[in-house]
Amino acid sequence: MALPGSNPRVPVLQYPLRHAVQVQIRFSDIDLMGHVNNNAYMSYLDIGKTRYMIDVTPGGADVRNDNVVIVNVNVDFVGPTYLYDHIEVRTAVTAISEHSLVMEQRIVCPETGDVRCIARTVLVGFDKATATTRPISPEWIEAIERYEGRRLRR
Protein backbone atom coordinates (compact mmCIF):
# COMPACT_ATOMS: atom_id res chain seq x y z
CA MET A 1 0.00 0.00 0.00
CA ALA A 2 1.07 3.54 -0.67
CA LEU A 3 2.04 5.87 2.13
CA PRO A 4 -0.81 8.12 3.32
CA GLY A 5 -1.11 11.13 1.05
CA SER A 6 1.17 9.67 -1.60
CA ASN A 7 -1.63 9.14 -4.14
CA PRO A 8 -1.43 12.15 -6.48
CA ARG A 9 -5.16 11.80 -7.19
CA VAL A 10 -6.01 12.64 -3.57
CA PRO A 11 -6.10 16.39 -2.87
CA VAL A 12 -4.88 17.71 0.46
CA LEU A 13 -7.75 18.40 2.85
CA GLN A 14 -8.71 22.03 3.32
CA TYR A 15 -10.49 21.20 6.60
CA PRO A 16 -10.23 18.21 8.95
CA LEU A 17 -12.83 15.45 8.63
CA ARG A 18 -13.47 15.09 12.36
CA HIS A 19 -16.46 12.75 12.23
CA ALA A 20 -15.68 9.08 11.51
CA VAL A 21 -17.76 5.92 11.45
CA GLN A 22 -16.51 2.41 10.73
CA VAL A 23 -18.31 0.52 7.98
CA GLN A 24 -18.64 -3.24 7.68
CA ILE A 25 -18.04 -4.57 4.18
CA ARG A 26 -20.54 -7.26 3.22
CA PHE A 27 -19.92 -10.14 0.84
CA SER A 28 -22.69 -8.78 -1.40
CA ASP A 29 -20.71 -5.51 -1.78
CA ILE A 30 -17.99 -7.31 -3.75
CA ASP A 31 -18.12 -7.36 -7.55
CA LEU A 32 -16.67 -9.80 -10.10
CA MET A 33 -13.35 -7.92 -10.01
CA GLY A 34 -13.00 -8.87 -6.32
CA HIS A 35 -13.36 -5.38 -4.92
CA VAL A 36 -16.17 -3.27 -3.48
CA ASN A 37 -18.58 -2.21 -6.21
CA ASN A 38 -19.04 1.53 -6.76
CA ASN A 39 -22.72 1.28 -5.78
CA ALA A 40 -21.77 0.04 -2.30
CA TYR A 41 -19.69 3.18 -1.72
CA MET A 42 -22.86 5.28 -2.04
CA SER A 43 -24.42 3.26 0.78
CA TYR A 44 -21.29 3.70 2.91
CA LEU A 45 -21.36 7.46 2.30
CA ASP A 46 -25.03 7.55 3.33
CA ILE A 47 -24.12 5.81 6.59
CA GLY A 48 -21.53 8.55 7.21
CA LYS A 49 -23.99 11.35 6.43
CA THR A 50 -26.69 9.83 8.64
CA ARG A 51 -24.36 9.26 11.61
CA TYR A 52 -23.02 12.80 11.26
CA MET A 53 -26.55 14.22 11.38
CA ILE A 54 -27.51 12.01 14.35
CA ASP A 55 -24.35 12.89 16.26
CA VAL A 56 -24.08 16.61 15.45
CA THR A 57 -27.47 18.19 14.73
CA PRO A 58 -30.45 18.54 17.08
CA GLY A 59 -33.00 15.93 15.93
CA GLY A 60 -30.85 15.41 12.84
CA ALA A 61 -31.95 12.12 11.38
CA ASP A 62 -35.60 12.19 12.42
CA VAL A 63 -37.37 11.50 9.11
CA ARG A 64 -40.70 12.54 10.61
CA ASN A 65 -39.52 16.15 10.61
CA ASP A 66 -38.57 18.46 7.77
CA ASN A 67 -34.82 18.30 7.30
CA VAL A 68 -32.61 18.16 4.24
CA VAL A 69 -32.53 16.27 0.95
CA ILE A 70 -29.60 15.46 -1.31
CA VAL A 71 -29.53 17.41 -4.55
CA ASN A 72 -26.03 16.60 -5.81
CA VAL A 73 -23.36 13.96 -5.17
CA ASN A 74 -19.93 13.79 -6.80
CA VAL A 75 -17.64 10.85 -6.07
CA ASP A 76 -14.07 10.20 -7.17
CA PHE A 77 -12.90 6.62 -6.76
CA VAL A 78 -9.16 6.71 -6.11
CA GLY A 79 -8.29 3.25 -4.82
CA PRO A 80 -9.88 -0.20 -4.57
CA THR A 81 -11.38 -1.68 -1.41
CA TYR A 82 -11.46 -5.44 -0.82
CA LEU A 83 -13.64 -7.72 1.32
CA TYR A 84 -11.27 -7.95 4.30
CA ASP A 85 -10.22 -4.28 4.37
CA HIS A 86 -11.11 -2.10 7.33
CA ILE A 87 -12.66 1.19 6.26
CA GLU A 88 -14.31 4.20 7.80
CA VAL A 89 -16.27 7.13 6.43
CA ARG A 90 -14.90 10.50 7.50
CA THR A 91 -17.25 13.47 7.16
CA ALA A 92 -17.32 17.25 7.56
CA VAL A 93 -19.67 20.04 6.63
CA THR A 94 -17.51 22.55 4.77
CA ALA A 95 -20.00 25.27 3.82
CA ILE A 96 -23.50 26.43 4.68
CA SER A 97 -25.70 28.92 2.85
CA GLU A 98 -29.25 29.97 3.65
CA HIS A 99 -30.86 26.92 2.01
CA SER A 100 -28.02 24.41 1.58
CA LEU A 101 -25.00 22.78 3.10
CA VAL A 102 -22.00 21.02 1.58
CA MET A 103 -20.56 17.80 3.01
CA GLU A 104 -17.12 16.50 2.19
CA GLN A 105 -16.46 12.81 2.82
CA ARG A 106 -13.67 10.32 2.36
CA ILE A 107 -13.67 6.58 2.73
CA VAL A 108 -10.35 5.71 4.28
CA CYS A 109 -8.45 2.68 5.56
CA PRO A 110 -7.77 3.86 9.14
CA GLU A 111 -4.65 1.70 9.59
CA THR A 112 -2.83 3.06 6.54
CA GLY A 113 -4.59 6.36 5.82
CA ASP A 114 -5.18 5.24 2.23
CA VAL A 115 -8.11 7.09 0.69
CA ARG A 116 -10.47 4.88 -1.31
CA CYS A 117 -12.95 7.53 -2.47
CA ILE A 118 -13.69 11.23 -2.09
CA ALA A 119 -17.23 12.62 -2.14
CA ARG A 120 -18.86 16.03 -2.13
CA THR A 121 -22.59 16.22 -1.42
CA VAL A 122 -24.93 19.21 -1.54
CA LEU A 123 -28.03 19.00 0.66
CA VAL A 124 -30.87 21.53 0.76
CA GLY A 125 -33.36 22.36 3.47
CA PHE A 126 -36.68 20.78 2.56
CA ASP A 127 -40.30 21.24 3.63
CA LYS A 128 -42.23 17.99 3.09
CA ALA A 129 -45.64 19.66 3.34
CA THR A 130 -44.99 22.02 0.42
CA ALA A 131 -42.29 19.96 -1.35
CA THR A 132 -40.13 23.08 -1.57
CA THR A 133 -36.81 24.24 -0.21
CA ARG A 134 -36.63 26.04 3.08
CA PRO A 135 -33.80 27.64 5.03
CA ILE A 136 -31.47 25.45 7.07
CA SER A 137 -32.51 25.87 10.70
CA PRO A 138 -30.40 28.24 12.80
CA GLU A 139 -30.12 25.49 15.46
CA TRP A 140 -28.54 23.17 12.91
CA ILE A 141 -26.15 25.85 11.70
CA GLU A 142 -25.05 26.66 15.25
CA ALA A 143 -24.60 22.97 16.14
CA ILE A 144 -22.63 22.20 12.98
CA GLU A 145 -20.39 25.26 13.33
CA ARG A 146 -19.77 24.40 16.99
CA TYR A 147 -18.85 20.81 16.07
CA GLU A 148 -16.63 21.84 13.12
CA GLY A 149 -15.01 24.58 15.21
CA ARG A 150 -15.32 27.29 12.55
CA ARG A 151 -17.78 29.60 10.84
CA LEU A 152 -19.33 27.91 7.79
CA ARG A 153 -21.96 30.41 6.65
CA ARG A 154 -21.33 31.96 3.28
C-alpha positions as CSV (number, residue, x, y, z in Angstrom):
1,M,0.0,0.0,0.0
2,A,1.1,3.5,-0.7
3,L,2.0,5.9,2.1
4,P,-0.8,8.1,3.3
5,G,-1.1,11.1,1.1
6,S,1.2,9.7,-1.6
7,N,-1.6,9.1,-4.1
8,P,-1.4,12.2,-6.5
9,R,-5.2,11.8,-7.2
10,V,-6.0,12.6,-3.6
11,P,-6.1,16.4,-2.9
12,V,-4.9,17.7,0.5
13,L,-7.8,18.4,2.9
14,Q,-8.7,22.0,3.3
15,Y,-10.5,21.2,6.6
16,P,-10.2,18.2,8.9
17,L,-12.8,15.4,8.6
18,R,-13.5,15.1,12.4
19,H,-16.5,12.7,12.2
20,A,-15.7,9.1,11.5
21,V,-17.8,5.9,11.5
22,Q,-16.5,2.4,10.7
23,V,-18.3,0.5,8.0
24,Q,-18.6,-3.2,7.7
25,I,-18.0,-4.6,4.2
26,R,-20.5,-7.3,3.2
27,F,-19.9,-10.1,0.8
28,S,-22.7,-8.8,-1.4
29,D,-20.7,-5.5,-1.8
30,I,-18.0,-7.3,-3.7
31,D,-18.1,-7.4,-7.5
32,L,-16.7,-9.8,-10.1
33,M,-13.4,-7.9,-10.0
34,G,-13.0,-8.9,-6.3
35,H,-13.4,-5.4,-4.9
36,V,-16.2,-3.3,-3.5
37,N,-18.6,-2.2,-6.2
38,N,-19.0,1.5,-6.8
39,N,-22.7,1.3,-5.8
40,A,-21.8,0.0,-2.3
41,Y,-19.7,3.2,-1.7
42,M,-22.9,5.3,-2.0
43,S,-24.4,3.3,0.8
44,Y,-21.3,3.7,2.9
45,L,-21.4,7.5,2.3
46,D,-25.0,7.6,3.3
47,I,-24.1,5.8,6.6
48,G,-21.5,8.5,7.2
49,K,-24.0,11.3,6.4
50,T,-26.7,9.8,8.6
51,R,-24.4,9.3,11.6
52,Y,-23.0,12.8,11.3
53,M,-26.6,14.2,11.4
54,I,-27.5,12.0,14.3
55,D,-24.4,12.9,16.3
56,V,-24.1,16.6,15.4
57,T,-27.5,18.2,14.7
58,P,-30.5,18.5,17.1
59,G,-33.0,15.9,15.9
60,G,-30.8,15.4,12.8
61,A,-31.9,12.1,11.4
62,D,-35.6,12.2,12.4
63,V,-37.4,11.5,9.1
64,R,-40.7,12.5,10.6
65,N,-39.5,16.2,10.6
66,D,-38.6,18.5,7.8
67,N,-34.8,18.3,7.3
68,V,-32.6,18.2,4.2
69,V,-32.5,16.3,1.0
70,I,-29.6,15.5,-1.3
71,V,-29.5,17.4,-4.6
72,N,-26.0,16.6,-5.8
73,V,-23.4,14.0,-5.2
74,N,-19.9,13.8,-6.8
75,V,-17.6,10.8,-6.1
76,D,-14.1,10.2,-7.2
77,F,-12.9,6.6,-6.8
78,V,-9.2,6.7,-6.1
79,G,-8.3,3.2,-4.8
80,P,-9.9,-0.2,-4.6
81,T,-11.4,-1.7,-1.4
82,Y,-11.5,-5.4,-0.8
83,L,-13.6,-7.7,1.3
84,Y,-11.3,-8.0,4.3
85,D,-10.2,-4.3,4.4
86,H,-11.1,-2.1,7.3
87,I,-12.7,1.2,6.3
88,E,-14.3,4.2,7.8
89,V,-16.3,7.1,6.4
90,R,-14.9,10.5,7.5
91,T,-17.2,13.5,7.2
92,A,-17.3,17.2,7.6
93,V,-19.7,20.0,6.6
94,T,-17.5,22.5,4.8
95,A,-20.0,25.3,3.8
96,I,-23.5,26.4,4.7
97,S,-25.7,28.9,2.8
98,E,-29.3,30.0,3.6
99,H,-30.9,26.9,2.0
100,S,-28.0,24.4,1.6
101,L,-25.0,22.8,3.1
102,V,-22.0,21.0,1.6
103,M,-20.6,17.8,3.0
104,E,-17.1,16.5,2.2
105,Q,-16.5,12.8,2.8
106,R,-13.7,10.3,2.4
107,I,-13.7,6.6,2.7
108,V,-10.3,5.7,4.3
109,C,-8.4,2.7,5.6
110,P,-7.8,3.9,9.1
111,E,-4.7,1.7,9.6
112,T,-2.8,3.1,6.5
113,G,-4.6,6.4,5.8
114,D,-5.2,5.2,2.2
115,V,-8.1,7.1,0.7
116,R,-10.5,4.9,-1.3
117,C,-12.9,7.5,-2.5
118,I,-13.7,11.2,-2.1
119,A,-17.2,12.6,-2.1
120,R,-18.9,16.0,-2.1
121,T,-22.6,16.2,-1.4
122,V,-24.9,19.2,-1.5
123,L,-28.0,19.0,0.7
124,V,-30.9,21.5,0.8
125,G,-33.4,22.4,3.5
126,F,-36.7,20.8,2.6
127,D,-40.3,21.2,3.6
128,K,-42.2,18.0,3.1
129,A,-45.6,19.7,3.3
130,T,-45.0,22.0,0.4
131,A,-42.3,20.0,-1.4
132,T,-40.1,23.1,-1.6
133,T,-36.8,24.2,-0.2
134,R,-36.6,26.0,3.1
135,P,-33.8,27.6,5.0
136,I,-31.5,25.5,7.1
137,S,-32.5,25.9,10.7
138,P,-30.4,28.2,12.8
139,E,-30.1,25.5,15.5
140,W,-28.5,23.2,12.9
141,I,-26.2,25.9,11.7
142,E,-25.0,26.7,15.3
143,A,-24.6,23.0,16.1
144,I,-22.6,22.2,13.0
145,E,-20.4,25.3,13.3
146,R,-19.8,24.4,17.0
147,Y,-18.8,20.8,16.1
148,E,-16.6,21.8,13.1
149,G,-15.0,24.6,15.2
150,R,-15.3,27.3,12.5
151,R,-17.8,29.6,10.8
152,L,-19.3,27.9,7.8
153,R,-22.0,30.4,6.7
154,R,-21.3,32.0,3.3
